[in-house]
């Protein structure tokens, strides 16, 4: 599963905690702010600001739920994301998915082109 889908699913899960009707209302509110569900990873700051306008400091609870689920889906320990905000965690997840796999064979010095 890709990072975008993980992110969308984590947002769905967090919003779903408040109930289906509330989740749908929030997505409608976001759409009114030109943020679709699929655009949330690219418009993360706008997403946070729109939720803050709507929910006030309640947005922190949602962020924690999103962060916890996103870390779990990405294989990142909670200790690495503790105290970080959603934007910082998104950067960690993005970096981790771009980083080459450690299981790839490393090229030995002097063996290039041999």
ChimeraX attribute file (.defattr): number of C-alpha atoms within 10 A of each C-alpha:
attribute: neighborCount
match mode: 1-to-1
recipient: residues
	/A:1	7
	/A:2	9
	/A:3	17
	/A:4	15
	/A:5	12
	/A:6	17
	/A:7	24
	/A:8	17
	/A:9	17
	/A:10	22
	/A:11	21
	/A:12	17
	/A:13	17
	/A:14	20
	/A:15	22
	/A:16	14
	/A:17	12
	/A:18	11
	/A:19	11
	/A:20	12
	/A:21	11
	/A:22	13
	/A:23	18
	/A:24	14
	/A:25	12
	/A:26	17
	/A:27	17
	/A:28	15
	/A:29	16
	/A:30	19
	/A:31	12
	/A:32	11
	/A:33	12
	/A:34	13
	/A:35	20
	/A:36	16
	/A:37	18
	/A:38	12
	/A:39	13
	/A:40	18
	/A:41	19
	/A:42	11
	/A:43	14
	/A:44	15
	/A:45	13
	/A:46	16
	/A:47	19
	/A:48	18
	/A:49	13
	/A:50	19
	/A:51	20
	/A:52	14
	/A:53	10
	/A:54	14
	/A:55	13
	/A:56	11
	/A:57	11
	/A:58	11
	/A:59	17
	/A:60	16
	/A:61	11
	/A:62	21
	/A:63	21
	/A:64	18
	/A:65	19
	/A:66	23
	/A:67	26
	/A:68	20
	/A:69	21
	/A:70	24
	/A:71	23
	/A:72	14
	/A:73	17
	/A:74	18
	/A:75	11
	/A:76	17
	/A:77	11
	/A:78	14
	/A:79	9
	/A:80	11
	/A:81	19
	/A:82	12
	/A:83	11
	/A:84	14
	/A:85	13
	/A:86	22
	/A:87	15
	/A:88	13
	/A:89	21
	/A:90	20
	/A:91	11
	/A:92	17
	/A:93	21
	/A:94	14
	/A:95	11
	/A:96	15
	/A:97	13
	/A:98	9
	/A:99	9
	/A:100	9
	/A:101	9
	/A:102	7
	/A:103	6
	/A:104	7
	/A:105	7
	/A:106	7
	/A:107	8
	/A:108	7
	/A:109	6
	/A:110	7
	/A:111	7
	/A:112	7
	/A:113	4
	/A:114	4
